[in-house]
Amino acid sequence: MPVTAAAAVVAAAALDRGFAEPPARIHPVALFGRLVSPVDREWARPTLVGAVAAVALPALAAGVAAGSTWGATLVSPWLGAAVAALALFSTTSLRMLLDAAETVVSATADESDLDAARDELRALAGRDPSSLSAADIRSAAVESAAENLADGLVAPLLAFTLLAPASLPLAVGAAAWVKGVNTLDSMLGYRHKPVGRVPARLDDAVMWLPARVSAVLLAVVAGAPATVARVGELARRPSSPNSGWPMATLAVLLETRLEKPGHYLLDGGPEAPDAATAARGVRLVSRAGLAAFAVAGVVAWF
């Protein structure tokens, strides 16, 4: 079991590197999003509906993923590893995040024409880019890269890693469950959507550890592990109890200011990031993501 779990992690990392994402028409997360869509409307009892969705939909995703892996394992342990790798590839994302962040940062090179950068940012960060300066756009790209490192990679990988020594199907199910929780939050967890209140609180609880693990990974790959002990005050400035940790850590490591105007300021340095600093931030996220895969593979092996 440890060997096949480690092989699944290695294969998932290779698939991410080679293909970035499964085709949209068959992407399990996209299919899961279609299940969530009918929930996203007005309800007479929105909190109850949100609670039922938060319990049932991620559990369904976990059951399908775990059941598929278990069935494949009955045929052959290596077939089970292959199905686990595909499931883990579907629930994690690194290359697409890095490509999007790099594209946004590169597009800010010509500060006299930022329309392309603003257009590219729409796919990466959930904020209106129409009035953002070049520095604001670069800040948003770096913030989103740090936050999505935790949400899109470390969280499902961590869930997989914790259960892999016990059961490969359960590990795959755990990764799918975490991805389901995070997807529910990304679709429903807004203040103006009462149905998203319970999914948002559940996501806060699930992401508590991955956010802090992501901060540690960023600090370690930068060669400054003690940084995490110094970012607590900055990390608490965003309204989210979790996203501030990887973002604040990256701000301090880069010695730069990351800011969402009107919401928070992470002043790890005196200046907003220039293009070189933002690019260095994306490279740190890349190294932290590769480290996450490596650690998951080693832990799964043993």
C-alpha positions, 0 to 999 in steps of 0.5 A, spaced: 500 500 500 505 505 501 508 503 494 502 504 490 500 510 494 507 514 493 506 512 486 500 515 485 503 521 488 508 521 483 504 520 477 499 525 479 505 530 479 507 528 473 500 529 470 500 536 473 506 538 470 505 535 463 497 536 462 496 542 467 488 540 468 484 534 465 479 536 459 474 541 462 468 537 459 470 531 463 474 534 469 471 531 475 471 538 479 467 541 473 462 535 474 461 537 481 460 544 480 454 542 476 451 538 482 452 545 486 449 550 481 442 548 483 443 549 490 446 556 488 439 560 488 434 563 493 431 558 498 426 559 504 431 556 509 438 557 506 442 555 512 438 548 512 439 547 505 447 550 505 448 545 511 445 539 507 449 541 501 455 541 505 454 534 508 452 531 502 455 533 496 463 532 498 461 526 501 458 524 494 464 526 491 469 522 496 464 516 495 465 516 488 473 517 488 474 512 494 469 507 491 472 507 484 479 506 487 477 500 491 474 497 485 480 498 481 485 495 487 481 489 487 483 488 480 490 490 481 494 494 486 497 498 480 490 499 477 488 502 483 494 506 484 493 509 477 486 510 478 488 514 485 493 518 481 488 520 476 483 522 482 489 526 485 491 529 479 483 532 478 483 534 485 490 538 485 492 544 481 499 547 481 501 548 473 495 551 471 496 556 477 503 558 476 501 559 468 496 564 470 500 567 475 506 568 470 502 570 465 499 576 469 505 578 471 508 578 464 503 582 462 504 588 467 511 589 463 508 595 459 505 599 464 502 604 459 497 598 456 494 594 462 488 591 459 491 584 457 494 584 464 487 586 467 483 581 463 488 575 465 487 577 472 480 575 472 481 568 471 486 568 477 483 573 482 476 574 485 476 582 484 474 587 479 481 589 476 478 595 471 481 600 476 487 596 478 494 599 477 500 595 475 503 594 482 496 592 484 495 587 479 502 584 480 500 584 488 493 580 486 497 575 482 502 574 488 496 573 493 492 569 489 498 564 487 499 564 495 492 562 497 491 557 491 497 554 493 493 552 500 486 551 497 488 547 490 494 543 492 496 543 499 489 541 502 487 535 498 495 533 498 495 533 505 488 529 506 491 524 502 497 523 505 494 523 512 490 517 510 495 513 505 498 509 510 491 506 512 488 505 506 489 508 498 481 508 497 480 512 503 486 517 502 483 518 495 476 519 498 479 524 503 482 528 497 476 528 493 472 530 500 476 536 501 476 538 494 468 538 494 468 542 500 473 547 497 469 548 491 462 549 495 465 554 498 468 558 492 461 557 489 457 559 495 461 562 500 459 569 499 456 574 504 451 575 500 449 568 499 445 565 505 446 558 503 453 559 503 454 560 510 455 553 512 459 551 507 464 557 508 464 555 515 466 548 514 471 550 509 474 555 514 475 549 519 478 544 513 483 549 511 486 551 518 491 546 517 493 546 510 494 554 510 499 554 515 502 548 512 503 552 506 506 558 510 511 553 512 513 550 505 514 557 503 518 559 508 522 553 508 523 553 500 526 560 501 531 558 506 527 562 512 523 557 516 523 562 522 519 567 518 512 563 519 513 565 527 513 572 525 507 573 520 502 572 525 499 579 526 500 580 518 496 573 517 490 576 521 489 582 517 485 579 512 478 577 514 479 569 512 482 566 518 486 562 513 488 565 507 492 570 510 498 565 512 501 563 506 500 571 503 503 574 509 509 569 509 510 571 502 509 578 503 515 578 508 519 573 504 519 578 498 520 584 503 514 587 499 507 590 500 501 585 498 494 589 498 487 588 496 485 595 496 479 597 501 480 590 505 487 589 507 494 591 507 500 586 508 506 590 509 512 585 509 516 591 506 515 598 504 514 598 496 509 594 492 512 588 488 515 590 481 515 585 476 521 582 478 519 581 485 512 578 483 516 573 478 520 571 484 514 570 488 511 565 483 517 561 483 517 561 490 510 558 490 512 553 484 518 550 489 513 550 495 508 546 490 513 541 488 516 540 495 508 539 497 508 533 492 515 531 494 513 530 502 507 527 500 510 522 496 515 520 501 510 520 507 505 516 503 511 511 502 513 510 509 
